[in-house]
């Protein structure tokens, strides 16, 4: 290793590291790709060009957890392990894995060129898993007819039922029934797999336009996953205007628009490489575009969580389903198979894809890794 005089490993300029490691407009603060695991962990507390990338997704884990657990303390909420919360837990798993994988990828990628590739393959895989976790939450909490809330009996008067029907009949669009109940979740999974394959490919080909490709590739799962939200925005609320559920869900639209705004801003930073493009070398450690990208993507996730919680609260305040079965068929409630099972099947597929690309990366960069391990100790480095 490069440990001299008992001090931390030296940081290098872009001219001193393999071309594979160099980021556009980032000139200094590089770690050489042969760190040990301990060296990588300790580098989280040193000003490298990856330090901010690590902390801007590691600290948000605790912020997300703080807001996530709030829902279980609401009045009328079932126990945390109830089937009602299966989709919410899958959403949590998706977000948690995304944030941890992203932060660890930036922290551990200097162990070797092969490890660097594997780290980011895993990162792309967890992003895709997150999109399916979101889809499950949308399906059961924002879907036009979330069957999980059919917990009460419709014992109201005939007039009350007619008023409910009149208030909600224009909300339902039967033509969408087949898509939502049959194709929505499978479509989300298929698109997620396509995204993993495409993003992993940008590390071995299409590298010139890799940031544009990665950004727009993940636009597709956003469009698919957000279909229930678009449906809600284009139609009237499923809740009676005099109900507490209607009052609770009125902020959904504004939260979703803000969620989209943060995603748009993060995409602009990821593609433009602003501000380091304007002054290469000045933002190497703090303030470069990838750190802003992380910050705004987390803000979008946080608003997404608030939107899902808003809909969960509205469901909990609704004693019965508001849409008669004649309009849309009643969806079954969430089960282990329809939530955790879906995520497990998806994760198995994604892991297989990651293993395949990792094997290819080892064939490409394995010889370079061995060569670097032999040559680097021969280079004299001064202690500072």
C-alpha positions as CSV (number, residue, x, y, z in Angstrom):
1,X,0.0,0.0,0.0
2,X,0.9,3.7,-0.2
3,X,1.1,4.2,3.5
4,X,4.3,6.2,4.3
5,X,5.5,7.6,7.6
6,X,2.3,6.5,9.4
7,X,0.3,9.1,7.7
8,X,-2.8,9.0,5.5
9,X,-2.4,8.1,1.9
10,X,-1.7,11.1,-0.4
11,X,-4.3,12.6,-2.6
12,X,-3.5,12.9,-6.3
13,X,-4.1,15.1,-9.3
14,X,-6.1,13.9,-12.3
15,X,-2.8,13.4,-14.2
16,X,-1.6,10.8,-11.6
17,X,-4.5,8.4,-11.7
18,X,-5.8,6.0,-14.3
19,X,-8.0,7.6,-17.0
20,X,-10.9,5.5,-15.8
21,X,-11.0,7.3,-12.5
22,X,-11.0,10.8,-13.8
23,X,-14.2,12.9,-13.6
24,X,-14.9,15.8,-15.9
25,X,-13.5,19.1,-14.6
26,X,-12.3,17.6,-11.3
27,X,-8.6,18.1,-11.1
28,X,-7.5,17.2,-7.6
29,X,-8.5,15.2,-4.5
30,X,-8.2,11.8,-6.2
31,X,-7.5,8.6,-4.2
32,X,-5.4,6.0,-6.1
33,X,-7.4,2.8,-6.8
34,X,-5.6,0.4,-4.5
35,X,-6.8,1.5,-1.1
36,X,-7.6,-1.1,1.5
37,X,-11.1,-1.3,3.1
38,X,-9.8,0.6,6.2
39,X,-8.2,3.3,4.0
40,X,-11.5,3.8,2.2
41,X,-13.5,4.1,5.5
42,X,-11.1,6.6,6.9
43,X,-11.2,8.7,3.8
44,X,-14.8,9.6,4.7
45,X,-13.2,12.0,7.2
46,X,-10.7,13.5,4.8
47,X,-11.3,16.2,2.2
48,X,-11.2,14.1,-1.0
49,X,-13.3,14.6,-4.1
50,X,-15.6,11.8,-3.0
51,X,-16.1,12.9,0.6
52,X,-19.1,15.1,-0.1
53,X,-20.6,12.5,-2.4
54,X,-20.5,10.1,0.5
55,X,-22.0,12.3,3.2
56,X,-24.7,13.8,0.9
57,X,-26.4,10.3,0.7
58,X,-25.3,8.8,4.0
59,X,-26.7,11.5,6.4
60,X,-30.0,11.6,4.5
61,X,-30.6,8.0,5.7
62,X,-31.2,9.2,9.2
63,X,-33.4,12.1,8.0
64,X,-35.5,9.8,6.0
65,X,-35.8,7.3,8.9
66,X,-37.0,10.1,11.2
67,X,-39.9,11.1,8.9
68,X,-40.7,7.5,7.9
69,X,-41.4,6.1,11.4
70,X,-43.9,8.9,12.1
71,X,-46.7,7.2,10.3
72,X,-46.7,4.3,12.7
73,X,-47.7,6.6,15.6
74,X,-50.7,8.0,13.9
75,X,-54.1,7.4,15.5
76,X,-55.9,4.5,13.9
77,X,-52.8,3.2,12.2
78,X,-52.5,-0.6,12.3
79,X,-49.5,-2.3,13.8
80,X,-46.2,-1.9,11.9
81,X,-46.2,-5.5,10.7
82,X,-49.7,-5.4,9.4
83,X,-50.3,-6.2,5.7
84,X,-51.5,-2.6,5.3
85,X,-47.9,-1.4,5.7
86,X,-46.2,-4.1,3.5
87,X,-46.0,-1.6,0.5
88,X,-44.6,1.1,2.8
89,X,-41.9,-1.2,4.1
90,X,-40.9,-2.1,0.6
91,X,-40.7,1.5,-0.3
92,X,-38.5,2.0,2.8
93,X,-36.2,-0.9,1.7
94,X,-35.9,0.7,-1.8
95,X,-34.9,4.1,-0.4
96,X,-32.6,2.7,2.3
97,X,-30.7,0.5,-0.1
98,X,-30.4,3.3,-2.6
99,X,-28.9,5.8,-0.1
100,X,-26.6,3.2,1.4
101,X,-25.4,1.7,-1.9
102,X,-24.8,5.2,-3.3
103,X,-22.8,6.4,-0.3
104,X,-20.8,3.2,-0.1
105,X,-20.1,3.2,-3.8
106,X,-18.5,6.7,-3.5
107,X,-16.6,5.6,-0.4
108,X,-15.3,2.2,-1.5
109,X,-14.7,2.7,-5.2
110,X,-10.9,3.3,-4.8
111,X,-10.1,-0.2,-3.7
112,X,-9.5,-1.2,-7.3
113,X,-10.7,-0.5,-10.8
114,X,-12.8,-3.7,-10.7
115,X,-14.3,-2.8,-7.3
116,X,-15.1,0.6,-8.6
117,X,-17.2,-0.8,-11.5
118,X,-19.0,-3.3,-9.1
119,X,-19.8,-0.5,-6.7
120,X,-21.6,1.6,-9.3
121,X,-23.3,-1.5,-10.8
122,X,-24.8,-2.1,-7.4
123,X,-25.7,1.6,-7.2
124,X,-27.6,1.4,-10.5
125,X,-29.4,-1.7,-9.3
126,X,-30.6,-0.1,-6.1
127,X,-31.9,2.9,-8.0
128,X,-34.1,0.5,-10.1
129,X,-35.2,-1.3,-7.0
130,X,-36.2,2.0,-5.4
131,X,-38.4,2.8,-8.4
132,X,-40.3,-0.5,-8.0
133,X,-40.6,0.1,-4.3
134,X,-42.2,3.5,-5.1
135,X,-44.5,1.8,-7.6
136,X,-45.7,-0.6,-4.9
137,X,-46.5,2.3,-2.6
138,X,-48.3,4.2,-5.4
139,X,-50.2,1.1,-6.4
140,X,-51.7,0.4,-2.9
141,X,-51.9,4.0,-1.5
142,X,-52.5,6.2,-4.6
143,X,-54.1,3.7,-7.0
144,X,-57.6,4.7,-8.0
145,X,-59.0,1.9,-6.0
146,X,-56.7,0.7,-3.2
147,X,-58.6,-2.4,-2.0
148,X,-56.6,-2.4,1.3
149,X,-59.0,0.1,2.9
150,X,-62.1,-2.1,2.5
151,X,-62.3,-2.6,6.2
152,X,-65.7,-1.3,7.0
153,X,-69.2,-2.2,5.8
154,X,-71.2,0.1,3.8
155,X,-74.2,0.4,6.2
156,X,-75.0,4.0,5.4
157,X,-78.4,5.1,4.1
158,X,-79.4,4.6,0.5
159,X,-79.3,8.4,0.0
160,X,-75.7,8.5,1.4
161,X,-74.6,5.8,-1.0
162,X,-76.1,7.7,-3.9
163,X,-74.3,10.9,-2.9
164,X,-71.0,9.0,-2.6
165,X,-71.6,7.5,-6.0
166,X,-72.4,10.9,-7.6
167,X,-69.3,12.4,-6.0
168,X,-66.9,9.8,-7.2
169,X,-68.3,8.3,-10.4
170,X,-66.6,10.9,-12.6
171,X,-63.3,10.0,-10.9
172,X,-63.1,6.5,-12.2
173,X,-62.0,5.7,-15.7
174,X,-62.7,2.1,-16.4
175,X,-60.4,2.0,-19.4
176,X,-57.5,2.2,-17.0
177,X,-58.6,-0.7,-15.0
178,X,-56.8,-3.3,-17.0
179,X,-53.5,-1.3,-16.9
180,X,-53.5,-0.6,-13.2
181,X,-54.6,-4.1,-12.1
182,X,-52.7,-6.2,-14.6
183,X,-49.8,-4.3,-16.2
184,X,-48.7,-1.5,-13.8
185,X,-46.4,-3.5,-11.5
186,X,-45.0,-5.8,-14.2
187,X,-44.3,-2.7,-16.4
188,X,-42.4,-1.1,-13.5
189,X,-40.3,-4.2,-13.0
190,X,-39.5,-4.6,-16.7
191,X,-38.5,-0.9,-17.0
192,X,-36.4,-1.2,-13.9
193,X,-34.4,-4.1,-15.4
194,X,-34.0,-2.2,-18.7
195,X,-32.6,0.7,-16.7
196,X,-30.0,-1.4,-14.9
197,X,-28.8,-3.0,-18.1
198,X,-28.6,0.4,-19.8
199,X,-26.7,2.1,-17.0
200,X,-24.3,-0.7,-16.5
201,X,-23.6,-0.6,-20.3
202,X,-22.6,3.1,-20.0
203,X,-19.6,2.0,-17.9
204,X,-18.3,-0.2,-20.7
205,X,-19.6,1.6,-23.8
206,X,-21.5,4.8,-24.7
207,X,-19.2,6.5,-22.2
208,X,-19.0,9.9,-24.0
209,X,-22.7,10.5,-23.3
210,X,-23.0,8.4,-20.2
211,X,-24.4,11.2,-17.9
212,X,-27.1,12.1,-20.4
213,X,-28.0,8.4,-21.0
214,X,-28.2,7.6,-17.3
215,X,-30.3,10.7,-16.6
216,X,-32.9,10.1,-19.3
217,X,-32.9,6.3,-18.8
218,X,-34.3,6.9,-15.3
219,X,-36.9,9.3,-16.7
220,X,-38.8,6.3,-18.1
221,X,-39.4,4.5,-14.7
222,X,-40.5,7.9,-13.2
223,X,-43.2,8.2,-15.9
224,X,-44.3,4.6,-15.4
225,X,-44.3,4.6,-11.6
226,X,-46.0,8.0,-11.4
227,X,-49.0,6.9,-13.5
228,X,-51.3,6.6,-10.5
229,X,-50.4,10.1,-9.5
230,X,-51.0,11.5,-13.0
231,X,-54.4,9.8,-12.8
232,X,-55.2,11.5,-9.6
233,X,-54.1,14.9,-10.9
234,X,-56.2,14.6,-14.1
235,X,-59.4,13.4,-12.3
236,X,-61.3,14.5,-9.3
237,X,-60.5,13.2,-5.8
238,X,-62.0,9.8,-4.9
239,X,-63.0,11.2,-1.6
240,X,-66.2,13.2,-0.8
241,X,-65.4,16.9,-0.5
242,X,-66.9,17.0,3.0
243,X,-64.8,14.1,4.3
244,X,-61.7,14.3,6.4
245,X,-59.9,12.1,3.9
246,X,-60.4,14.8,1.2
247,X,-58.9,17.4,3.5
248,X,-56.0,15.2,4.3
249,X,-55.2,14.5,0.6
250,X,-55.4,18.1,-0.8
251,X,-51.7,18.6,-0.5
252,X,-50.8,15.6,-2.7
253,X,-50.7,17.7,-5.9
254,X,-48.4,20.4,-4.6
255,X,-46.0,17.9,-3.0
256,X,-45.8,15.9,-6.3
257,X,-45.1,19.1,-8.2
258,X,-42.3,19.9,-5.8
259,X,-41.0,16.3,-6.1
260,X,-40.8,16.8,-9.9
261,X,-39.0,20.1,-9.5
262,X,-36.3,18.6,-7.4
263,X,-35.8,15.8,-9.9
264,X,-35.6,18.3,-12.7
265,X,-33.0,20.4,-10.9
266,X,-30.9,17.3,-10.0
267,X,-31.0,16.2,-13.7
268,X,-29.7,19.6,-14.7
269,X,-26.8,19.4,-12.3
270,X,-26.0,15.8,-13.4
271,X,-25.9,16.6,-17.1
272,X,-24.4,20.1,-17.1
273,X,-21.6,19.5,-14.6
274,X,-22.2,22.9,-13.2
275,X,-20.5,24.7,-11.4
276,X,-17.1,22.9,-11.9
277,X,-17.5,23.3,-15.7
278,X,-17.1,27.1,-15.2
279,X,-14.1,26.8,-13.0
280,X,-12.2,23.5,-13.2
281,X,-10.3,22.7,-10.0
282,X,-12.2,25.2,-7.8
283,X,-15.0,22.8,-6.7
284,X,-13.0,19.6,-6.6
285,X,-13.7,18.9,-2.9
286,X,-16.9,20.7,-2.0
287,X,-19.7,22.1,-4.2
288,X,-19.3,20.1,-7.4
289,X,-22.3,19.0,-9.4
290,X,-22.6,15.4,-8.1
291,X,-23.0,16.6,-4.6
292,X,-25.8,19.0,-5.6
293,X,-27.3,16.1,-7.6
294,X,-27.3,14.0,-4.5
295,X,-28.9,16.8,-2.4
296,X,-31.7,17.4,-4.8
297,X,-32.5,13.8,-5.5
298,X,-32.9,13.3,-1.7
299,X,-35.2,16.3,-1.5
300,X,-37.3,14.6,-4.2
301,X,-37.3,11.4,-2.2
302,X,-38.3,13.2,0.9
303,X,-41.2,14.9,-0.8
304,X,-42.2,11.6,-2.3
305,X,-42.3,10.2,1.2
306,X,-44.5,13.1,2.3
307,X,-46.9,12.5,-0.6
308,X,-47.2,8.8,0.2
309,X,-47.8,9.6,3.9
310,X,-50.5,12.1,2.9
311,X,-52.3,9.4,1.0
312,X,-51.8,6.8,3.8
313,X,-53.4,9.3,6.2
314,X,-56.3,9.9,3.9
315,X,-56.9,6.1,3.6
316,X,-56.8,5.7,7.4
317,X,-59.4,8.4,7.8
318,X,-61.7,6.7,5.3
319,X,-63.8,4.0,7.0
320,X,-64.8,2.4,3.7
321,X,-63.9,2.4,0.1
322,X,-65.5,5.3,-1.8
323,X,-65.7,3.7,-5.3
324,X,-68.4,1.2,-5.8
325,X,-67.3,-2.2,-7.2
326,X,-69.4,-1.5,-10.3
327,X,-67.0,1.2,-11.4
328,X,-63.7,-0.5,-10.7
329,X,-63.1,-4.0,-9.4
330,X,-61.9,-4.3,-5.9
331,X,-58.2,-4.8,-5.7
332,X,-56.9,-7.5,-3.3
333,X,-55.0,-6.1,-0.3
334,X,-51.2,-6.4,-0.2
335,X,-49.7,-9.8,0.5
336,X,-46.2,-11.0,1.2
337,X,-46.1,-12.4,-2.4
338,X,-47.4,-9.2,-4.0
339,X,-45.0,-6.9,-2.2
340,X,-41.9,-8.6,-0.7
341,X,-42.2,-11.4,-3.3
342,X,-42.1,-8.9,-6.2
343,X,-39.1,-7.1,-4.7
344,X,-37.3,-10.4,-4.1
345,X,-37.8,-11.6,-7.7
346,X,-36.7,-8.2,-9.0
347,X,-33.6,-8.2,-6.7
348,X,-32.7,-11.7,-7.9
349,X,-32.8,-10.6,-11.5
350,X,-30.8,-7.4,-10.8
351,X,-28.2,-9.3,-8.9
352,X,-27.8,-11.7,-11.9
353,X,-27.3,-8.7,-14.1
354,X,-24.7,-7.1,-11.8
355,X,-22.8,-10.4,-11.6
356,X,-22.7,-10.6,-15.4
357,X,-21.4,-7.1,-15.8
358,X,-19.0,-7.5,-12.9
359,X,-17.5,-10.6,-14.6
360,X,-17.0,-8.5,-17.7
361,X,-15.4,-5.7,-15.7
362,X,-13.0,-8.2,-14.1
363,X,-12.0,-9.4,-17.5
364,X,-11.4,-5.8,-18.7
365,X,-9.8,-4.3,-15.6
366,X,-8.4,-7.3,-13.7
367,X,-5.1,-7.1,-15.6
368,X,-4.8,-3.4,-15.1
369,X,-5.5,-3.9,-11.3
370,X,-2.7,-6.4,-11.1
371,X,-0.3,-4.1,-13.1
372,X,-1.1,-1.1,-10.8
373,X,-0.5,-3.2,-7.7
374,X,3.0,-4.1,-9.0
375,X,3.9,-0.7,-10.3
376,X,2.6,1.8,-7.7
377,X,4.8,0.7,-4.8
378,X,7.8,1.5,-6.9
379,X,6.8,5.1,-7.3
380,X,8.3,7.3,-4.5
381,X,5.7,9.5,-2.8
382,X,6.6,12.2,-0.3
383,X,5.0,12.5,3.0
384,X,3.3,15.9,3.7
